[in-house]
Amino acid sequence: MATPQMTAPLQPGGLLARRYRLIDNIGAGGMSLIWRARDEVLDRVVAVKVLAPSLAADAKFRDMVREEARAAAQLVHPHVTAVHDYGEEIAPDGTVTAFVVMELLSGEELEARLTEGPLPWPEAVEICAQVAEALAAAHRLGIVHRDVTPSNIMMTPVGAKVLDFGIATHIGAPDEDEEGDTFGTPAYVAPERLDGTPAQPATDAYCLGVLLFETLTGHPPYPADTWEDLTEALKDPEVPRLVGVPGLPPAVADICFRCLSRNPRQRPTAHQVGEVLRDQLLPADPQAATMLSPTVTLPTVEGPPPPPEVKLPSEVGPEWAPRTAARATPGSR
């Protein structure tokens, strides 16, 4: 573990870890503050997530965040936010500042986009396919995100980006804190997590089902703001189905229903979800992609002029004959 460095209170213009020059505060949550900062070593702008002081004061929590930052840094995927660094500093009063440095994204959170209403099904399916592919990559490394929600997905010019592996954990790890509390967003928490079942990829598959449902309808299948709300909603044994979405392929409704299964073993993997959703975005007819593409008339390109015609000896008239050297005959001078 790196030795924490001394630091002054965070403020714009401050220097964190002798490297990250803080510019401005761009976000806040219950667990952290997000700063825009300049990496003065690599001369680039980054996002610095600073843990809330109450959490940073807990050595075990800092250890957990550091380990998960290491795990997330292994995830090199076009739809996962890159993690660059982790560090700790100590203020003169002994307060510990723990932070994670990530790539700074430009775009709009999916949560903000959904305030305008549900998405057209092709857009919703494309976003969820990208998220499924990102989660499949995490699962291959043994990482479970546990909090895949619209607020943790950024819509960028290059597609969806999964944010915040802050409560991610390794497959098989305990899925609650030492007090038995559950982390996450209630409406997106899989039922088995309420019972403290060890973390598993099926947890994220459930999140995918909720995400797909909300992007297509504008609301989650079980609207819940508290754990009590969720417990009450789950008393209904019927799993909600996607209905009334214009033009939605049946396969999309089916994979969403399977993701929301109360039994984790009956849920598809994130990889399978991604494949099914991708298939619905491809034309059924192999020639359809060409047929659906607009016809473009290409400009006529003038080629170089033809070379001059060259006639062979057999094609010329009698006026032409090759010169031959005069042959000397005996007696000639």
Secondary structure as GFF3:
##gff-version 3
##sequence-region A 1 333
A	DSSP	beta_strand	5	6	.	.	.	ID=ss1
A	DSSP	beta_strand	15	16	.	.	.	ID=ss2
A	DSSP	beta_strand	20	28	.	.	.	ID=ss3
A	DSSP	beta_strand	32	39	.	.	.	ID=ss4
A	DSSP	beta_strand	44	51	.	.	.	ID=ss5
A	DSSP	alpha_helix	53	56	.	.	.	ID=ss6
A	DSSP	alpha_helix	59	73	.	.	.	ID=ss7
A	DSSP	beta_strand	83	90	.	.	.	ID=ss8
A	DSSP	beta_strand	96	103	.	.	.	ID=ss9
A	DSSP	beta_strand	108	109	.	.	.	ID=ss10
A	DSSP	alpha_helix	110	114	.	.	.	ID=ss11
A	DSSP	alpha_helix	121	140	.	.	.	ID=ss12
A	DSSP	beta_strand	143	144	.	.	.	ID=ss13
A	DSSP	three_ten_helix	150	152	.	.	.	ID=ss14
A	DSSP	beta_strand	153	156	.	.	.	ID=ss15
A	DSSP	beta_strand	159	162	.	.	.	ID=ss16
A	DSSP	beta_strand	169	170	.	.	.	ID=ss17
A	DSSP	three_ten_helix	186	188	.	.	.	ID=ss18
A	DSSP	three_ten_helix	191	195	.	.	.	ID=ss19
A	DSSP	alpha_helix	201	217	.	.	.	ID=ss20
A	DSSP	alpha_helix	227	233	.	.	.	ID=ss21
A	DSSP	alpha_helix	250	259	.	.	.	ID=ss22
A	DSSP	three_ten_helix	264	266	.	.	.	ID=ss23
A	DSSP	alpha_helix	270	281	.	.	.	ID=ss24
A	DSSP	alpha_helix	288	292	.	.	.	ID=ss25
A	DSSP	three_ten_helix	313	315	.	.	.	ID=ss26
###
